[in-house]
Amino acid sequence: MIRLRCQRQMRRRERPFCWNDLRDALWCSAGLHGVGLFALTLLMLARPVAEAFGPLDTTIGWADATHDESTTLIDTTILETQDEPSDPIDDIVPVSSESVADLPVPREPPSADSGMWSELTDRRSLAGGGAGELTVTLMWQTGCDLDLHLFGPGGSHGYFRQRETIIGRLDVDCNARQVVPRPVENFCSGQVLDGEYRIQVQRYLQRNGGQPVQFTVGVQVLGEQRLFTGELDGEREITVATFRVRGRQVFWSGSR
C-alpha cells in the first residue's frame, strides 16, 4: 500500500507543466479580486450616502439631525370643505328649461313713451290693422322691407307666408311691393292661448344701401303694454322679446 502511494506521487511530479493550468489559476484569482474590490467599493459609497440623509423616517422623507428652519415640511392635513353661499342669480327660474337659448333679453329696455304709442296706433289704424287681447305692431322709417314673425304655442309661426294661425292673424304687411312713407306691420289675436311666445324682426329686402335700420315694436297682451326698440345692422334677423302666458297672466323673459 505504501509503495503504491509513492508510485502515484512520483507520477504526479513527473507530469509536464500545462499552460491551461496557469490560465485557469489566473482567471480564478482575478475573479476573486474583482468581487472583493466591488464589495469594498459598495461599503465605501454607502457610508457617506447614509450619513448625508440620516436615519430613515417612516413618516415622509428622511429625518435630518441638523434640520433647520429653512427646510420645508409637507403638511398632510386634509382641510374640511366649506359650503359656499349660494348665488341669488342661480335661484332664478327661467321661463322654460327646454328653450332657455331662445329667450334673449331685448336690445333695449321696454319703453312707455306715449309719443311712440301714439305713432304706432296711428299707423296701424291708417293701414287697417286690428287689435285684440294680443297685438304686436312693428314700425320703421326706411324703404326696406322688414317682416314681423310671431312664434307661439304648438309650434305655430305667423308671418307673411302664413298669415292665419291658431295664435292670430297678420293683417298689415307694408313695403313688400310698394314703398309707403310710414311702414308698419301688425299681428293681432282676439284670444290669447297659454304658452310661450317669441317676437322676431327680419330684414327681407334692403333698399337703403346697407345702412342700419332702426325699428320699434309695440306689444299689447292682456291689457299690458310694452315698447321695444332695436336696430338691424349686419344681422338679418333678431329676437326682440319673449314672454309666456299662463292663467291670464303674462311672464316676460327673465321674470318669474
C-alpha positions in Angstrom: 0.0 0.0 0.0 2.8 2.4 0.9 4.7 1.5 -2.2 1.6 2.2 -4.4 1.2 5.8 -2.9 4.8 6.6 -3.6 4.4 5.5 -7.2 1.4 7.8 -7.7 3.2 10.7 -6.2 6.2 10.1 -8.4 3.9 10.1 -11.5 2.3 13.4 -10.5 5.7 15.0 -10.1 6.8 13.7 -13.4 3.7 15.3 -15.1 4.7 18.0 -17.6 3.7 21.7 -17.0 0.5 22.8 -18.9 -0.4 26.5 -19.8 -4.1 25.8 -19.3 -3.5 25.2 -15.7 -1.9 28.6 -15.3 -4.7 30.3 -17.2 -7.3 28.8 -15.0 -5.5 29.8 -11.9 -5.1 33.4 -13.1 -8.9 33.7 -14.1 -9.9 32.4 -10.7 -7.5 34.8 -8.9 -8.8 37.8 -10.9 -12.4 36.9 -10.3 -11.8 36.7 -6.5 -10.0 40.0 -6.5 -12.8 41.7 -8.6 -15.5 40.5 -6.2 -13.6 41.8 -3.3 -13.0 45.2 -4.8 -16.7 45.6 -5.8 -17.8 44.8 -2.3 -15.3 47.2 -0.8 -16.4 50.0 -3.2 -20.0 49.5 -2.1 -19.1 49.7 1.5 -17.2 52.9 0.9 -20.0 54.6 -1.1 -22.8 53.5 1.2 -21.4 55.2 4.3 -21.3 58.9 3.1 -24.8 58.5 1.5 -26.3 57.2 4.7 -24.6 60.0 6.7 -25.9 62.6 4.3 -29.6 61.5 4.6 -29.5 60.5 8.2 -31.7 57.8 9.6 -34.8 56.9 7.6 -38.0 58.5 8.9 -41.1 56.3 8.4 -43.4 59.3 8.0 -42.4 61.4 5.0 -38.8 61.8 3.6 -35.6 61.5 5.6 -35.1 62.8 9.1 -32.1 65.1 9.4 -30.4 65.6 12.7 -29.1 69.0 11.5 -32.6 70.2 10.5 -33.0 74.0 10.4 -35.9 76.4 9.8 -35.2 76.7 6.0 -36.4 73.1 5.4 -39.9 72.9 4.0 -42.2 70.5 5.8 -45.0 68.8 4.0 -48.4 69.4 5.5 -50.7 66.4 5.0 -53.7 67.8 6.9 -56.9 67.4 5.0 -58.9 70.7 5.1 -62.6 70.4 5.7 -64.8 71.6 2.8 -66.9 74.7 3.5 -70.2 75.3 1.8 -70.1 78.5 -0.2 -73.0 80.9 0.0 -75.4 80.3 -2.9 -75.6 83.0 -5.6 -79.1 84.5 -5.7 -78.8 84.7 -9.5 -78.6 80.9 -9.7 -82.0 80.7 -8.0 -83.8 82.5 -10.8 -86.2 80.1 -12.6 -86.2 80.5 -16.4 -89.4 80.7 -18.3 -88.8 77.2 -19.8 -85.9 74.9 -19.2 -86.3 73.5 -22.8 -85.9 76.8 -24.6 -83.5 78.9 -22.5 -81.4 79.5 -25.5 -84.4 81.1 -27.3 -85.0 83.7 -24.5 -82.7 86.6 -25.3 -83.1 89.9 -23.4 -84.4 92.8 -25.6 -81.8 95.0 -27.2 -83.1 98.0 -25.2 -85.3 98.1 -22.1 -89.0 98.4 -22.7 -90.2 102.0 -23.0 -93.5 103.7 -22.1 -93.1 106.7 -24.4 -96.6 108.0 -25.1 -95.4 109.6 -28.4 -94.3 106.2 -29.8 -97.5 104.6 -28.7 -99.5 107.3 -30.5 -97.4 106.9 -33.6 -97.9 103.1 -33.6 -101.6 103.4 -33.1 -102.0 106.0 -35.9 -100.0 103.9 -38.4 -101.9 100.7 -37.5 -105.3 102.5 -37.9 -104.4 104.1 -41.2 -103.2 100.7 -42.6 -106.4 99.0 -41.4 -104.8 96.9 -38.7 -106.8 95.3 -35.9 -106.3 94.9 -32.2 -107.3 92.3 -29.6 -106.0 90.5 -26.4 -102.7 90.1 -28.3 -101.5 92.9 -30.6 -97.9 93.2 -31.9 -97.1 96.2 -34.1 -93.8 96.9 -35.9 -92.8 100.3 -37.4 -89.7 101.7 -39.0 -88.7 104.7 -41.2 -86.9 103.4 -44.3 -87.9 101.9 -47.6 -86.6 98.5 -46.5 -89.0 95.6 -46.3 -89.0 94.4 -42.6 -91.1 91.4 -41.6 -92.7 90.6 -38.3 -92.6 87.0 -37.1 -94.5 85.7 -34.1 -93.8 82.2 -32.7 -96.4 80.7 -30.4 -97.7 77.5 -28.7 -97.8 74.2 -30.5 -95.0 75.2 -33.0 -97.2 77.9 -34.6 -95.5 80.6 -36.7 -97.3 83.6 -38.0 -95.6 85.8 -40.7 -96.2 87.0 -44.3 -96.3 83.5 -45.8 -98.6 82.1 -43.1 -100.9 84.9 -42.1 -103.6 82.9 -40.4 -102.5 80.7 -37.4 -104.0 79.5 -34.2 -102.3 82.4 -32.3 -103.7 85.2 -34.5 -103.5 86.9 -37.9 -101.0 89.1 -39.7 -103.3 91.8 -41.2 -100.9 94.5 -42.3 -97.7 94.0 -44.3 -96.1 97.2 -45.7 -93.2 97.7 -48.2 -93.5 94.2 -49.6 -94.1 95.6 -53.2 -94.8 99.3 -52.9 -92.9 101.5 -50.5 -95.0 103.7 -48.2 -93.9 106.7 -46.2 -94.9 105.3 -42.8 -94.4 101.5 -43.0 -95.9 99.2 -40.4 -96.8 95.6 -39.8 -99.4 94.3 -37.4 -100.3 91.0 -35.9 -103.4 90.6 -33.7 -105.5 87.9 -32.0 -108.9 88.1 -30.3 -107.9 85.5 -27.7 -104.5 84.7 -26.2 -103.6 81.0 -25.8 -101.5 79.8 -22.9 -97.9 79.1 -23.8 -94.6 80.7 -24.9 -94.3 83.5 -27.5 -91.3 84.9 -29.3 -91.3 88.1 -31.4 -88.8 88.3 -34.2 -88.0 91.1 -36.7 -86.4 90.1 -40.1 -85.0 92.3 -42.9 -86.4 90.7 -46.0 -85.4 93.3 -48.6 -82.8 96.0 -48.3 -83.4 99.3 -50.0 -81.1 101.8 -48.1 -77.6 100.8 -49.4 -76.8 98.5 -46.4 -77.3 101.2 -43.8 -78.6 100.1 -40.3 -82.4 100.1 -39.9 -83.9 101.2 -36.6 -87.3 99.9 -35.6 -89.9 99.9 -32.8 -92.1 97.0 -31.7 -95.2 97.6 -29.5 -96.7 94.7 -27.7 -100.2 94.7 -26.1 -101.1 91.4 -24.3 -104.0 91.1 -21.8 -104.1 94.8 -21.2 -100.3 95.1 -20.6 -98.3 97.3 -23.0 -94.6 97.3 -23.7 -92.4 99.1 -26.3 -89.1 97.6 -27.6 -86.6 99.4 -29.9 -83.8 97.8 -31.9 -81.6 98.0 -34.9 -80.8 95.7 -37.8 -77.2 96.3 -38.9 -75.2 93.3 -40.1 -77.6 90.7 -38.9 -80.6 89.6 -41.0 -83.0 89.0 -38.1 -83.1 89.4 -34.3 -85.4 88.3 -31.5 -87.0 91.3 -29.9 -88.9 89.9 -26.9 -90.1 86.6 -25.4 -93.0 86.1 -23.0 -95.2 83.4 -21.5 -98.9 83.4 -20.9 -100.3 81.3 -18.1 -103.6 81.6 -16.4 -104.4 85.0 -17.9 -101.0 86.3 -16.6 -98.0 87.4 -18.6 -94.4 86.5 -17.7 -91.7 88.2 -19.7 -88.3 86.8 -20.3 -86.2 86.8 -17.1 -89.2 87.3 -14.8 -90.7 84.7 -12.5 
